[in-house]
Amino acid sequence: MASDSGNSTPNARFKASDMAAEEQLKSQTVGLVHLSDFRKRRAEALDADGVSSGATTPTESEGVKFATKKRKAPKQKGGLSFGGDDDETESSPAVSAKTTPRSQTPASRQSPFDDEVQPKRLAANAGVNFVAKSKTKSALAREAETKERLRKQFLAVQQRVRATDFLVPFVFYDGADAPGGMCRMRKGDQIWRFLDRARKVGAGREGGMKQWGRVSVDDLMVVKDGLIIPHHLDFYFFMLNKVKGYDGVEMFPYSAEPSKATPETVVDTPPTGGLNVPGQKPLVERKPDSAFADAELEGYKDDPALTKVVDRRWYEKHKHIFPASIWQDFDSGKDYSTLVRKDASGNVYHASG
């Protein structure tokens, strides 16, 4: 119980008075004492000690200063501190009213936002001479008119090129090359028109070639560089796209641009030769132009053996025998110059030199 009274006031200022009161209380409470007596004597000891120390206790008018622990000012990033507490103002250094240049400002006081690069505003590039402008309705109309005029000019040139005459030398093939002849065609003619012209040329020749005149166009096919060309394609398709065969050479190496044999104007005439449509007059065979001789036309010096006219029925019977075994149907989506020639069984064909 005595130890509790000694530690009731931890302040150092009251330590001396507490020790005196404690000594007086110990001398009056020896042995077992009732709790009520102990409390009474303890109160008397404290009162006596307070009276004896009253002369040294300062009054309120003297302004008692209590020892307090100063708070540590928090660190601020950037800027100056203008705290309102008296203790903080006493401990903080004096702030000069004179402004400090940015170059002399300590790095620790600079704002972290000073190093951020401000984004530049977008502006017109003065180094560009041409500046696109929005087109008006009249400008758009003129542009559309120009495109239409150029389109018509291109189509007109194409029609003239399609009407250009050239020669296609050929042979009949039924296991061996048989002399065929030479057909004068237009570059815009389709393959089936050439076959119809070729069988008529064969029918007019002597030496057993008349049998080809009795074969229908559907039973005939053109083989060029081991490729069976479909009937619906025209010669201009191969010229315009520069289609190549397995040997890397153009199948029909003729110009897709106007040449000296190209007519200046094109007259809409019925297509040369071919099938007759019921209800219409039979198509009249077009006579060759007298302006240019055969020797002046493209294809005159070509090798006839490169273009073969074959009876399809013969091909169906002998397609397992060389060279018919390596013939394939032409596919416009393939580049045959990059492919390897193979037969129906997948065997690679090596041409002898």
C-alpha positions, 0 to 999 in steps of 0.5 A: 500500500505504501508503494502505491502512494510513492508512485502516484505522481511521476513528475520530478517537481513533486518528488521532494514533497512526496518523500517527506509525506511518505516518511511521515506516513511510514512512522505513523503506520507501523504494524497492522493498521486498519484501512480507514486509519491508514487513509485518514493518516495519509490525508493528514500527512499530505495536508501537512506537507502541502501547508509546509510547502505553500511558501515556495509554490508560485502563484498564477500571476507569476506565469508558471511555465511548464516544460513541454516537449517540442513537436518536430516540424514535418518535412515539406517537399518544396516551397517554404514553411509558414507554420502558425505555432510559436514553438515552430517559429522559434526553432525554424530559421529566419526566412528572407523576403528576397526572392531567390533565382531558380538556378540558385534554388537548392534541388531539395526545395524544387517542386517535383513538377518542375522537371516534367516536360509540358506537352507542346501544342500541335501546330501546322508544319511550316516546312510543308509547302502543300497543305491539303484543303477540303474539296468543294462539290465542284472540285469533287465533280471535276475529279469524278469527270476526270476519272470517267474520261480516263476510264473511257480512254482506257477502255477505248485503247483496250478495244483497239488492242483487242481488234489488233490482228496477229497470227497463231501457228499450230499443229494437229496432234494425235500422238504425233505432230501433223501440219496444221497451218496458221490462223489469223486472229484478233487479240480479243478472240476467245480460244474456242474461236481459234479452234473453230478456225483451226478445224476449218483450216485443217479441212481445207488442207490435203493429206488426210487433214480433212478429218479435223473439219468433222470434229466439233469445237467442244471435242477440240482443245488447245495444249500450250506448254503442257497446259490445257487452256479453257475455251472461254479465255481470250488471248488478250488475258494472257497478253495483259497478265503476261502469263507464263508456263512451266518453262518460264516463258510467256505462253502468248508473248504478244504486246498488250499495247497498241502496235502498228497493226492496231486500228485507229477506230473500232467498228462494232462487227460480229465476232469472227466465226463460231456458233450461230444463235437461233433467230439471228442471221448467220455470222459472216466470216471476217475478211483479213485486213489488206493493210498488213500482210501476214509477214508483218503481224505478230506470231508469224515466226513462232514455232507451230509445235508450241501450240497443239490442237488435240482431239479430246476423245483421243486425249481421254484414251491416251492420257496415261501415256507420255506426253499426255500424262503430264498435261494439266488443266490451266488454272489462272490462279497459279504461277506455273513458272515457279512450279515443277512439272509432274504427271498424274501419279506425282512423278517429277518430269525432267525434260531432256536437254 
